Amino acid sequence: MLYRGDEVAQRYAHSLARAMRWMQSMPPEQIGALERVFQQVFREYRHMAPIVRRLYGEMESRYMVPFEYRPQRGA
């Protein structure tokens, strides 16, 4: 499911970058570039979430779109 994949991917991306810095396995510039790619992917996912909701409806998309990406109503 999309939401589980995203949830895991965000944690993995941050952990990977932190470990690469700690182990000095890549030049810092490459690690920074990789982090920017991860951020762009997660940003695109946030933009995609409303489209998925429009296509599949509120009830069906709740299993695809993570809670933090869904707009909150009536707070």
Biopython code that builds the backbone (N, CA, C, O; Angstrom):
import numpy as np
from Bio.PDB.StructureBuilder import StructureBuilder

atoms = [
    (1, "MET", "N", (0.846, -1.186, 0.000)),
    (1, "MET", "CA", (0.000, 0.000, 0.000)),
    (1, "MET", "C", (0.884, 1.240, 0.000)),
    (1, "MET", "O", (1.988, 1.239, 0.543)),
    (2, "LEU", "N", (0.382, 2.267, -0.606)),
    (2, "LEU", "CA", (1.163, 3.498, -0.724)),
    (2, "LEU", "C", (1.546, 4.087, 0.626)),
    (2, "LEU", "O", (2.695, 4.479, 0.832)),
    (3, "TYR", "N", (0.587, 4.150, 1.546)),
    (3, "TYR", "CA", (0.895, 4.843, 2.785)),
    (3, "TYR", "C", (1.943, 4.111, 3.612)),
    (3, "TYR", "O", (2.761, 4.758, 4.266)),
    (4, "ARG", "N", (1.942, 2.801, 3.602)),
    (4, "ARG", "CA", (2.943, 2.056, 4.344)),
    (4, "ARG", "C", (4.312, 2.226, 3.686)),
    (4, "ARG", "O", (5.322, 2.392, 4.371)),
    (5, "GLY", "N", (4.339, 2.185, 2.366)),
    (5, "GLY", "CA", (5.596, 2.354, 1.663)),
    (5, "GLY", "C", (6.207, 3.718, 1.945)),
    (5, "GLY", "O", (7.415, 3.825, 2.157)),
    (6, "ASP", "N", (5.391, 4.750, 1.948)),
    (6, "ASP", "CA", (5.889, 6.102, 2.204)),
    (6, "ASP", "C", (6.385, 6.238, 3.632)),
    (6, "ASP", "O", (7.435, 6.830, 3.884)),
    (7, "GLU", "N", (5.631, 5.692, 4.552)),
    (7, "GLU", "CA", (5.997, 5.774, 5.964)),
    (7, "GLU", "C", (7.362, 5.123, 6.197)),
    (7, "GLU", "O", (8.212, 5.684, 6.887)),
    (8, "VAL", "N", (7.560, 3.967, 5.631)),
    (8, "VAL", "CA", (8.823, 3.254, 5.780)),
    (8, "VAL", "C", (9.930, 3.974, 5.019)),
    (8, "VAL", "O", (11.047, 4.098, 5.520)),
    (9, "ALA", "N", (9.631, 4.444, 3.823)),
    (9, "ALA", "CA", (10.651, 5.096, 2.991)),
    (9, "ALA", "C", (11.200, 6.354, 3.647)),
    (9, "ALA", "O", (12.401, 6.611, 3.568)),
    (10, "GLN", "N", (10.355, 7.135, 4.287)),
    (10, "GLN", "CA", (10.850, 8.354, 4.935)),
    (10, "GLN", "C", (11.831, 8.026, 6.045)),
    (10, "GLN", "O", (12.887, 8.649, 6.153)),
    (11, "ARG", "N", (11.484, 7.048, 6.870)),
    (11, "ARG", "CA", (12.397, 6.663, 7.947)),
    (11, "ARG", "C", (13.695, 6.106, 7.381)),
    (11, "ARG", "O", (14.780, 6.420, 7.869)),
    (12, "TYR", "N", (13.577, 5.282, 6.354)),
    (12, "TYR", "CA", (14.760, 4.682, 5.744)),
    (12, "TYR", "C", (15.657, 5.751, 5.118)),
    (12, "TYR", "O", (16.878, 5.696, 5.268)),
    (13, "ALA", "N", (15.074, 6.707, 4.429)),
    (13, "ALA", "CA", (15.855, 7.758, 3.767)),
    (13, "ALA", "C", (16.660, 8.555, 4.783)),
    (13, "ALA", "O", (17.844, 8.817, 4.569)),
    (14, "HIS", "N", (16.032, 8.940, 5.881)),
    (14, "HIS", "CA", (16.736, 9.709, 6.909)),
    (14, "HIS", "C", (17.829, 8.875, 7.573)),
    (14, "HIS", "O", (18.929, 9.366, 7.829)),
    (15, "SER", "N", (17.519, 7.623, 7.846)),
    (15, "SER", "CA", (18.508, 6.742, 8.471)),
    (15, "SER", "C", (19.689, 6.489, 7.545)),
    (15, "SER", "O", (20.838, 6.461, 7.986)),
    (16, "LEU", "N", (19.404, 6.309, 6.274)),
    (16, "LEU", "CA", (20.460, 6.053, 5.301)),
    (16, "LEU", "C", (21.418, 7.241, 5.203)),
    (16, "LEU", "O", (22.635, 7.064, 5.234)),
    (17, "ALA", "N", (20.871, 8.438, 5.087)),
    (17, "ALA", "CA", (21.712, 9.637, 4.992)),
    (17, "ALA", "C", (22.550, 9.813, 6.262)),
    (17, "ALA", "O", (23.734, 10.143, 6.191)),
    (18, "ARG", "N", (21.928, 9.591, 7.419)),
    (18, "ARG", "CA", (22.650, 9.734, 8.690)),
    (18, "ARG", "C", (23.783, 8.706, 8.771)),
    (18, "ARG", "O", (24.890, 9.041, 9.193)),
    (19, "ALA", "N", (23.517, 7.470, 8.374)),
    (19, "ALA", "CA", (24.542, 6.421, 8.423)),
    (19, "ALA", "C", (25.675, 6.712, 7.442)),
    (19, "ALA", "O", (26.842, 6.494, 7.768)),
    (20, "MET", "N", (25.348, 7.201, 6.247)),
    (20, "MET", "CA", (26.394, 7.505, 5.273)),
    (20, "MET", "C", (27.299, 8.628, 5.764)),
    (20, "MET", "O", (28.506, 8.611, 5.523)),
    (21, "ARG", "N", (26.712, 9.605, 6.453)),
    (21, "ARG", "CA", (27.530, 10.683, 7.033)),
    (21, "ARG", "C", (28.449, 10.134, 8.113)),
    (21, "ARG", "O", (29.640, 10.445, 8.155)),
    (22, "TRP", "N", (27.881, 9.317, 8.980)),
    (22, "TRP", "CA", (28.632, 8.775, 10.099)),
    (22, "TRP", "C", (29.780, 7.888, 9.608)),
    (22, "TRP", "O", (30.891, 7.951, 10.135)),
    (23, "MET", "N", (29.502, 7.058, 8.589)),
    (23, "MET", "CA", (30.523, 6.146, 8.065)),
    (23, "MET", "C", (31.423, 6.816, 7.027)),
    (23, "MET", "O", (32.425, 6.239, 6.605)),
    (24, "GLN", "N", (31.066, 8.027, 6.621)),
    (24, "GLN", "CA", (31.810, 8.757, 5.597)),
    (24, "GLN", "C", (31.980, 7.900, 4.338)),
    (24, "GLN", "O", (33.062, 7.829, 3.756)),
    (25, "SER", "N", (30.879, 7.249, 3.935)),
    (25, "SER", "CA", (30.926, 6.344, 2.790)),
    (25, "SER", "C", (30.760, 7.059, 1.453)),
    (25, "SER", "O", (31.027, 6.480, 0.400)),
    (26, "MET", "N", (30.327, 8.299, 1.492)),
    (26, "MET", "CA", (30.165, 9.113, 0.284)),
    (26, "MET", "C", (30.629, 10.524, 0.592)),
    (26, "MET", "O", (30.615, 10.939, 1.750)),
    (27, "PRO", "N", (31.038, 11.264, -0.421)),
    (27, "PRO", "CA", (31.353, 12.680, -0.187)),
    (27, "PRO", "C", (30.095, 13.427, 0.299)),
    (27, "PRO", "O", (28.986, 13.124, -0.142)),
    (28, "PRO", "N", (30.264, 14.378, 1.185)),
    (28, "PRO", "CA", (29.116, 15.121, 1.730)),
    (28, "PRO", "C", (28.225, 15.731, 0.646)),
    (28, "PRO", "O", (27.009, 15.809, 0.823)),
    (29, "GLU", "N", (28.817, 16.169, -0.481)),
    (29, "GLU", "CA", (28.005, 16.774, -1.546)),
    (29, "GLU", "C", (27.038, 15.750, -2.141)),
    (29, "GLU", "O", (25.896, 16.081, -2.462)),
    (30, "GLN", "N", (27.498, 14.510, -2.286)),
    (30, "GLN", "CA", (26.631, 13.467, -2.838)),
    (30, "GLN", "C", (25.531, 13.087, -1.864)),
    (30, "GLN", "O", (24.403, 12.813, -2.273)),
    (31, "ILE", "N", (25.848, 13.068, -0.590)),
    (31, "ILE", "CA", (24.823, 12.776, 0.423)),
    (31, "ILE", "C", (23.770, 13.870, 0.406)),
    (31, "ILE", "O", (22.575, 13.584, 0.484)),
    (32, "GLY", "N", (24.205, 15.128, 0.303)),
    (32, "GLY", "CA", (23.254, 16.247, 0.221)),
    (32, "GLY", "C", (22.377, 16.141, -1.006)),
    (32, "GLY", "O", (21.180, 16.420, -0.936)),
    (33, "ALA", "N", (22.950, 15.742, -2.133)),
    (33, "ALA", "CA", (22.172, 15.576, -3.366)),
    (33, "ALA", "C", (21.147, 14.466, -3.194)),
    (33, "ALA", "O", (20.007, 14.597, -3.639)),
    (34, "LEU", "N", (21.545, 13.382, -2.556)),
    (34, "LEU", "CA", (20.626, 12.277, -2.315)),
    (34, "LEU", "C", (19.474, 12.707, -1.412)),
    (34, "LEU", "O", (18.322, 12.344, -1.651)),
    (35, "GLU", "N", (19.784, 13.473, -0.383)),
    (35, "GLU", "CA", (18.727, 13.969, 0.508)),
    (35, "GLU", "C", (17.751, 14.875, -0.249)),
    (35, "GLU", "O", (16.545, 14.828, -0.004)),
    (36, "ARG", "N", (18.263, 15.687, -1.156)),
    (36, "ARG", "CA", (17.368, 16.549, -1.944)),
    (36, "ARG", "C", (16.448, 15.718, -2.837)),
    (36, "ARG", "O", (15.283, 16.067, -3.027)),
    (37, "VAL", "N", (16.965, 14.630, -3.380)),
    (37, "VAL", "CA", (16.125, 13.737, -4.192)),
    (37, "VAL", "C", (15.025, 13.130, -3.331)),
    (37, "VAL", "O", (13.864, 13.100, -3.739)),
    (38, "PHE", "N", (15.380, 12.645, -2.141)),
    (38, "PHE", "CA", (14.374, 12.086, -1.233)),
    (38, "PHE", "C", (13.305, 13.128, -0.909)),
    (38, "PHE", "O", (12.112, 12.826, -0.939)),
    (39, "GLN", "N", (13.732, 14.355, -0.600)),
    (39, "GLN", "CA", (12.774, 15.409, -0.265)),
    (39, "GLN", "C", (11.831, 15.681, -1.431)),
    (39, "GLN", "O", (10.636, 15.896, -1.228)),
    (40, "GLN", "N", (12.356, 15.672, -2.637)),
    (40, "GLN", "CA", (11.533, 15.913, -3.821)),
    (40, "GLN", "C", (10.499, 14.799, -4.006)),
    (40, "GLN", "O", (9.349, 15.067, -4.354)),
    (41, "VAL", "N", (10.905, 13.577, -3.776)),
    (41, "VAL", "CA", (9.975, 12.449, -3.905)),
    (41, "VAL", "C", (8.837, 12.598, -2.895)),
    (41, "VAL", "O", (7.670, 12.434, -3.251)),
    (42, "PHE", "N", (9.164, 12.906, -1.644)),
    (42, "PHE", "CA", (8.132, 13.050, -0.625)),
    (42, "PHE", "C", (7.245, 14.271, -0.900)),
    (42, "PHE", "O", (6.045, 14.245, -0.625)),
    (43, "ARG", "N", (7.837, 15.333, -1.441)),
    (43, "ARG", "CA", (7.055, 16.518, -1.816)),
    (43, "ARG", "C", (6.060, 16.167, -2.923)),
    (43, "ARG", "O", (4.900, 16.576, -2.866)),
    (44, "GLU", "N", (6.500, 15.426, -3.914)),
    (44, "GLU", "CA", (5.607, 15.015, -5.003)),
    (44, "GLU", "C", (4.481, 14.128, -4.484)),
    (44, "GLU", "O", (3.352, 14.198, -4.970)),
    (45, "TYR", "N", (4.789, 13.304, -3.504)),
    (45, "TYR", "CA", (3.754, 12.465, -2.913)),
    (45, "TYR", "C", (2.678, 13.330, -2.253)),
    (45, "TYR", "O", (1.487, 13.042, -2.375)),
    (46, "ARG", "N", (3.097, 14.392, -1.553)),
    (46, "ARG", "CA", (2.111, 15.288, -0.926)),
    (46, "ARG", "C", (1.215, 15.949, -1.973)),
    (46, "ARG", "O", (0.030, 16.170, -1.725)),
    (47, "HIS", "N", (1.777, 16.262, -3.138)),
    (47, "HIS", "CA", (0.979, 16.864, -4.201)),
    (47, "HIS", "C", (0.062, 15.836, -4.865)),
    (47, "HIS", "O", (-1.002, 16.182, -5.380)),
    (48, "MET", "N", (0.478, 14.588, -4.847)),
    (48, "MET", "CA", (-0.301, 13.530, -5.474)),
    (48, "MET", "C", (-1.497, 13.112, -4.615)),
    (48, "MET", "O", (-2.510, 12.666, -5.155)),
    (49, "ALA", "N", (-1.404, 13.245, -3.318)),
    (49, "ALA", "CA", (-2.439, 12.773, -2.407)),
    (49, "ALA", "C", (-3.829, 13.324, -2.734)),
    (49, "ALA", "O", (-4.775, 12.537, -2.763)),
    (50, "PRO", "N", (-4.016, 14.627, -2.982)),
    (50, "PRO", "CA", (-5.361, 15.116, -3.313)),
    (50, "PRO", "C", (-5.896, 14.534, -4.624)),
    (50, "PRO", "O", (-7.101, 14.330, -4.768)),
    (51, "ILE", "N", (-5.013, 14.271, -5.566)),
    (51, "ILE", "CA", (-5.442, 13.696, -6.842)),
    (51, "ILE", "C", (-5.955, 12.278, -6.624)),
    (51, "ILE", "O", (-6.975, 11.891, -7.194)),
    (52, "VAL", "N", (-5.261, 11.514, -5.811)),
    (52, "VAL", "CA", (-5.707, 10.151, -5.507)),
    (52, "VAL", "C", (-7.066, 10.203, -4.826)),
    (52, "VAL", "O", (-7.939, 9.388, -5.124)),
    (53, "ARG", "N", (-7.253, 11.152, -3.915)),
    (53, "ARG", "CA", (-8.538, 11.268, -3.221)),
    (53, "ARG", "C", (-9.662, 11.600, -4.183)),
    (53, "ARG", "O", (-10.762, 11.059, -4.068)),
    (54, "ARG", "N", (-9.389, 12.497, -5.143)),
    (54, "ARG", "CA", (-10.429, 12.832, -6.131)),
    (54, "ARG", "C", (-10.753, 11.633, -7.008)),
    (54, "ARG", "O", (-11.918, 11.405, -7.332)),
    (55, "LEU", "N", (-9.753, 10.872, -7.394)),
    (55, "LEU", "CA", (-9.965, 9.726, -8.280)),
    (55, "LEU", "C", (-10.710, 8.586, -7.602)),
    (55, "LEU", "O", (-11.594, 7.979, -8.206)),
    (56, "TYR", "N", (-10.363, 8.287, -6.352)),
    (56, "TYR", "CA", (-10.903, 7.108, -5.684)),
    (56, "TYR", "C", (-11.940, 7.407, -4.611)),
    (56, "TYR", "O", (-12.601, 6.495, -4.114)),
    (57, "GLY", "N", (-12.086, 8.676, -4.253)),
    (57, "GLY", "CA", (-13.059, 9.028, -3.222)),
    (57, "GLY", "C", (-12.447, 8.983, -1.834)),
    (57, "GLY", "O", (-11.389, 8.392, -1.614)),
    (58, "GLU", "N", (-13.137, 9.620, -0.908)),
    (58, "GLU", "CA", (-12.642, 9.761, 0.466)),
    (58, "GLU", "C", (-12.465, 8.403, 1.159)),
    (58, "GLU", "O", (-11.432, 8.154, 1.780)),
    (59, "MET", "N", (-13.457, 7.543, 1.054)),
    (59, "MET", "CA", (-13.403, 6.275, 1.776)),
    (59, "MET", "C", (-12.330, 5.334, 1.231)),
    (59, "MET", "O", (-11.630, 4.686, 2.009)),
    (60, "GLU", "N", (-12.192, 5.251, -0.079)),
    (60, "GLU", "CA", (-11.203, 4.346, -0.662)),
    (60, "GLU", "C", (-9.780, 4.882, -0.505)),
    (60, "GLU", "O", (-8.848, 4.109, -0.280)),
    (61, "SER", "N", (-9.611, 6.173, -0.621)),
    (61, "SER", "CA", (-8.258, 6.735, -0.580)),
    (61, "SER", "C", (-7.680, 6.759, 0.824)),
    (61, "SER", "O", (-6.467, 6.907, 0.977)),
    (62, "ARG", "N", (-8.493, 6.621, 1.841)),
    (62, "ARG", "CA", (-7.945, 6.661, 3.203)),
    (62, "ARG", "C", (-6.971, 5.523, 3.462)),
    (62, "ARG", "O", (-6.146, 5.603, 4.372)),
    (63, "TYR", "N", (-7.063, 4.467, 2.670)),
    (63, "TYR", "CA", (-6.125, 3.356, 2.817)),
    (63, "TYR", "C", (-4.884, 3.535, 1.949)),
    (63, "TYR", "O", (-3.918, 2.783, 2.083)),
    (64, "MET", "N", (-4.906, 4.520, 1.067)),
    (64, "MET", "CA", (-3.769, 4.759, 0.189)),
    (64, "MET", "C", (-2.963, 5.979, 0.591)),
    (64, "MET", "O", (-1.744, 6.007, 0.421)),
    (65, "VAL", "N", (-3.642, 6.993, 1.126)),
    (65, "VAL", "CA", (-2.995, 8.271, 1.436)),
    (65, "VAL", "C", (-2.761, 8.368, 2.939)),
    (65, "VAL", "O", (-3.716, 8.274, 3.711)),
    (66, "PRO", "N", (-1.517, 8.554, 3.374)),
    (66, "PRO", "CA", (-1.232, 8.660, 4.803)),
    (66, "PRO", "C", (-1.997, 9.820, 5.446)),
    (66, "PRO", "O", (-2.290, 10.826, 4.801)),
    (67, "PHE", "N", (-2.307, 9.654, 6.710)),
    (67, "PHE", "CA", (-3.063, 10.653, 7.454)),
    (67, "PHE", "C", (-2.419, 12.031, 7.361)),
    (67, "PHE", "O", (-3.117, 13.028, 7.170)),
    (68, "GLU", "N", (-1.076, 12.099, 7.495)),
    (68, "GLU", "CA", (-0.414, 13.409, 7.508)),
    (68, "GLU", "C", (-0.483, 14.121, 6.161)),
    (68, "GLU", "O", (-0.232, 15.324, 6.100)),
    (69, "TYR", "N", (-0.815, 13.420, 5.086)),
    (69, "TYR", "CA", (-0.923, 14.043, 3.777)),
    (69, "TYR", "C", (-2.359, 14.435, 3.435)),
    (69, "TYR", "O", (-2.593, 15.157, 2.466)),
    (70, "ARG", "N", (-3.314, 13.961, 4.225)),
    (70, "ARG", "CA", (-4.709, 14.314, 3.967)),
    (70, "ARG", "C", (-5.029, 15.644, 4.620)),
    (70, "ARG", "O", (-4.640, 15.874, 5.765)),
    (71, "PRO", "N", (-5.734, 16.533, 3.915)),
    (71, "PRO", "CA", (-6.102, 17.809, 4.547)),
    (71, "PRO", "C", (-7.067, 17.574, 5.695)),
    (71, "PRO", "O", (-7.986, 16.761, 5.594)),
    (72, "GLN", "N", (-6.853, 18.285, 6.773)),
    (72, "GLN", "CA", (-7.716, 18.145, 7.942)),
    (72, "GLN", "C", (-8.902, 19.094, 7.815)),
    (72, "GLN", "O", (-8.760, 20.230, 7.361)),
    (73, "ARG", "N", (-10.056, 18.618, 8.218)),
    (73, "ARG", "CA", (-11.278, 19.428, 8.116)),
    (73, "ARG", "C", (-11.820, 19.730, 9.508)),
    (73, "ARG", "O", (-11.784, 18.885, 10.403)),
    (74, "GLY", "N", (-12.316, 20.932, 9.670)),
    (74, "GLY", "CA", (-13.004, 21.342, 10.882)),
    (74, "GLY", "C", (-12.219, 21.135, 12.173)),
    (74, "GLY", "O", (-12.700, 20.470, 13.091)),
    (75, "ALA", "N", (-11.053, 21.683, 12.249)),
    (75, "ALA", "CA", (-10.224, 21.495, 13.457)),
    (75, "ALA", "C", (-10.643, 22.394, 14.566)),
    (75, "ALA", "O", (-10.050, 22.361, 15.645)),
]
sb = StructureBuilder()
sb.init_structure("model")
sb.init_model(0)
sb.init_chain("A")
sb.init_seg("    ")
for serial, (resi, resn, name, xyz) in enumerate(atoms, 1):
    if name == "N":
        sb.init_residue(resn, " ", resi, " ")
    sb.init_atom(name, np.array(xyz, "f"), 0.0, 1.0, " ", f" {name:<3s}", serial, name[0])
structure = sb.get_structure()
